[in-house]
Amino acid sequence: MTSTGESLVERNPNSRVMFRSLFEADLIALKGNRRSLILSIVLPLIILLTTSSHKAQQSLGGTLLIIGLAITYGLMSTSMLGYALNVARDRDKGVFQRLRVTPAPTWMIMTSRLGVQVIANLIISLVVVIIGASIHHLTLTPGQYALVIAVSIIGGAVFLSIGQALVGLLRSPDTVNAAGRVIFIALALLGIVGLNGALGSAVESASRWSPTGTFMTLFSGVLNLARWSNTDSLSLLACMIYILVFAGIGIRWFSWAVE
Amino acid sequence: MTQPREQNTLQILEIKDISVAYGTKTAVDGVSLQILRGEIFGLLGPNGAGKTSLLSAVEGLVKPIAGEVIVDGTDIRDNPALVKSKMGVQLQATSFHSQLSIKQLIKLYAGLYGVRMVPSEITAKLDEIGLVDAVSKPFKELSGGQQQRLSLLIATIHNPNLLLLDEPTTGLDPQSRRQLWGRIERIRKAGGSILLTTHSMEEAQTVCDRVAIIDHGKIVSCETPKNLIEKHKEDEKVKEVARGAVTLEDVFIGLTGGEIRD
């Protein structure tokens, strides 16, 4: 690193220093957006509190599935509404254009953004699991917490990749916001109504293999490893496919330029 | 690793036959320019003439369909990071992370250019531009003139070899404009070269060593402001629009036409 005031530039800046600067800035921005982070935790908490009765637990498939559902909604809201909208707004305002004229490569700018969002996802998941386990009188081992973190990273990546696909395919922040809400509602309904079979077996099956359904299945699978089944393995595979497909779309069609 | 090309030590920037297109629309059509070390070069043109597109190609924001951009002997395609580290850029409409304070923004951009700045250095820099009291404010809370001063400070935080300024004085009051000209002159004295776009003929005449007039994506003329007037003062179209002694603005309108562009 050079000190300020030195003469004109002769070499590339250090990549590690560049990434650390970007990551710190994105972390500060995340802290500045803590209201949005808190809101992403409020919805899962409402789910946990309103489903603490025995009847609710039975109709929603048990405690583990309820906690999975709560985490899913938290990750969906922060990734598909929060992340996607922030990226669309920053692109629209020219924040990315300003960064792109610096020596930082575009992959570094995006990795920093995604990295910070992964941290937000982990915070949401851990808070929801800890509170969920307390409300539903569930005792988790350190190993189970580690698995929760691992699965949350996968689930967060599924919804982040959907968010990335949204900002890749749509340019205007208003359109990203509107489309994000519609998809959020559709996936949320698939999670609550579709999975309990109330809308018939076809919808139940579609729900089971939707991003919401596969993540919830995976989540309850890791919290009950003794009963790990083929369905859980296929859910893991489905999650990976969702990540690859949506992230591929989001990266391939992402435009850095202001509309 | 790519070796620097055979270098013309007098030139800091060489643009060779650059063409930029958006779909079927050609914005820049085979433009060639050279900016010399220590030179302040102005790019003039009506709206939509291709100024910002040409600058964007130099900045690496758009990929030209043809041509080369060589900064200090390095082609931007060979080593974009090195070329970008040698350039300071102030975009036409600058926006920074809205949650970051001025101090945090300076730290971010210093880091991106590999410049280490301790808090006292940041304070000293902000003092130079009269923003030391606004250190904790976010960018959006600054006035237009303050935003412009901060943008220029960030663009020059690494003492770039080449500074690119896209319409830097648009929207500034006369005092702020004069201050900016003073800063540009100081940057040149410190060894920097400047390429700026402007709509202000006064600015071009006062600040620039040479100017190029661009229209419909092509360079129409490139000279010192004085020579440009001398060269074109007898043109029929220039004489038609002149009211008294021929000015740079008369030459500009004579060469690019009087119709309003959007």
Chai-1 contact restraints between the chains, C-beta under 6 A:
chainA,res_idxA,chainB,res_idxB,connection_type,confidence,min_distance_angstrom,max_distance_angstrom,comment,restraint_id
A,M1,B,G114,contact,1.0,0.0,6.0,A-B,restraint_1
A,M1,B,R116,contact,1.0,0.0,6.0,A-B,restraint_2
A,T2,B,G114,contact,1.0,0.0,6.0,A-B,restraint_3
A,T2,B,V115,contact,1.0,0.0,6.0,A-B,restraint_4
A,S3,B,R116,contact,1.0,0.0,6.0,A-B,restraint_5
A,T4,B,V115,contact,1.0,0.0,6.0,A-B,restraint_6
A,T4,B,M117,contact,1.0,0.0,6.0,A-B,restraint_7
A,T4,B,E121,contact,1.0,0.0,6.0,A-B,restraint_8
A,L8,B,N159,contact,1.0,0.0,6.0,A-B,restraint_9
A,L8,B,N161,contact,1.0,0.0,6.0,A-B,restraint_10
A,L8,B,G191,contact,1.0,0.0,6.0,A-B,restraint_11
A,V9,B,S85,contact,1.0,0.0,6.0,A-B,restraint_12
A,V9,B,K86,contact,1.0,0.0,6.0,A-B,restraint_13
A,V9,B,H158,contact,1.0,0.0,6.0,A-B,restraint_14
A,N12,B,A81,contact,1.0,0.0,6.0,A-B,restraint_15
A,N12,B,L82,contact,1.0,0.0,6.0,A-B,restraint_16
A,N12,B,S85,contact,1.0,0.0,6.0,A-B,restraint_17
A,P13,B,S85,contact,1.0,0.0,6.0,A-B,restraint_18
A,P13,B,Y113,contact,1.0,0.0,6.0,A-B,restraint_19
A,P13,B,G114,contact,1.0,0.0,6.0,A-B,restraint_20
A,N14,B,G114,contact,1.0,0.0,6.0,A-B,restraint_21
A,V17,B,G111,contact,1.0,0.0,6.0,A-B,restraint_22
A,V17,B,G114,contact,1.0,0.0,6.0,A-B,restraint_23
A,M18,B,L112,contact,1.0,0.0,6.0,A-B,restraint_24
A,S21,B,L108,contact,1.0,0.0,6.0,A-B,restraint_25
A,S21,B,G111,contact,1.0,0.0,6.0,A-B,restraint_26
A,S21,B,L112,contact,1.0,0.0,6.0,A-B,restraint_27
A,A25,B,H97,contact,1.0,0.0,6.0,A-B,restraint_28
A,A25,B,L100,contact,1.0,0.0,6.0,A-B,restraint_29
A,A25,B,L108,contact,1.0,0.0,6.0,A-B,restraint_30
A,I28,B,L100,contact,1.0,0.0,6.0,A-B,restraint_31
A,I28,B,Q104,contact,1.0,0.0,6.0,A-B,restraint_32
A,A29,B,H97,contact,1.0,0.0,6.0,A-B,restraint_33
A,A29,B,Q99,contact,1.0,0.0,6.0,A-B,restraint_34
A,G32,B,Q99,contact,1.0,0.0,6.0,A-B,restraint_35
A,K93,B,S95,contact,1.0,0.0,6.0,A-B,restraint_36
A,G94,B,A93,contact,1.0,0.0,6.0,A-B,restraint_37
A,G94,B,S95,contact,1.0,0.0,6.0,A-B,restraint_38
A,V95,B,S95,contact,1.0,0.0,6.0,A-B,restraint_39
A,V95,B,H97,contact,1.0,0.0,6.0,A-B,restraint_40
A,R98,B,T94,contact,1.0,0.0,6.0,A-B,restraint_41
A,V101,B,E59,contact,1.0,0.0,6.0,A-B,restraint_42
A,V101,B,V89,contact,1.0,0.0,6.0,A-B,restraint_43
A,T102,B,L112,contact,1.0,0.0,6.0,A-B,restraint_44
A,P103,B,A81,contact,1.0,0.0,6.0,A-B,restraint_45
A,P103,B,K84,contact,1.0,0.0,6.0,A-B,restraint_46
A,P103,B,S85,contact,1.0,0.0,6.0,A-B,restraint_47
A,A104,B,L112,contact,1.0,0.0,6.0,A-B,restraint_48
